[in-house]
């Protein structure tokens, strides 16, 4: 909780210092224009990367795999998009790191590998899902060649 308080206080201070320094170097109007340009570039990048991550997530689900990395990347895209819409250069830098796949994917994979998200059950659920998937694959393989009939019906529980 203290970390959030420190971030809540220090990030706006860092942003103000950077905006004042850049504004004194290139002027006020170009600084505002640069902040707006990073927001437009960020929105465009967010849209493109969001669709790409969604497609990879759907592909992994179609294969029967758990999309842990893709879910974490989606969360990082949301955070990065929000940071890019926040005026300032420091938050824009962090936002671009969250949006650019070259940086985002290794960070997401490292977070999962380090077990930082084990509280959310990412690594444990991923192994449970693989075990279920292996069991399900073996069950269908053992019944190949047999006539499988589906009986449709209803039931009621009478006391």
Helices and strands as residue ranges (DSSP letters): H 2-26, H 28-62, H 68-85, H 89-99, H 101-113, G 118-120, H 122-142
